[in-house]
Amino acid sequence: MPAQGHAGRGGRAGAVVAGKYALLEPIGEGGMGSVRRHVAVKRIKAPPRS
């Protein structure tokens, strides 16, 4: 099991990749790298005020 705050070979937990993707704990790890779950975050815009 990775140490606290470490997300395997792919980088530290909480690290930001490409300026917009935060790394979380890996769900799997092998000889070529680590795998993380894809999560979509959707924000609902408020309707325009009349």
VENZILIN-V703518 format. One record per backbone hydrogen bond with DSSP energy under -0.5 kcal/mol. NH is the residue of the N-H (numbers start at 1). CO is the residue of the C=O. If there is no record, write none. Layout:
BEGIN
NH_CO, NH_CO
END
This chain:
BEGIN
6_3, 7_11, 10_7, 11_8, 13_5, 14_23, 15_12, 17_21, 20_17, 21_17, 22_20, 23_15, 27_35, 28_35, 30_33, 33_30, 35_28, 41_39, 42_40, 45_43
END
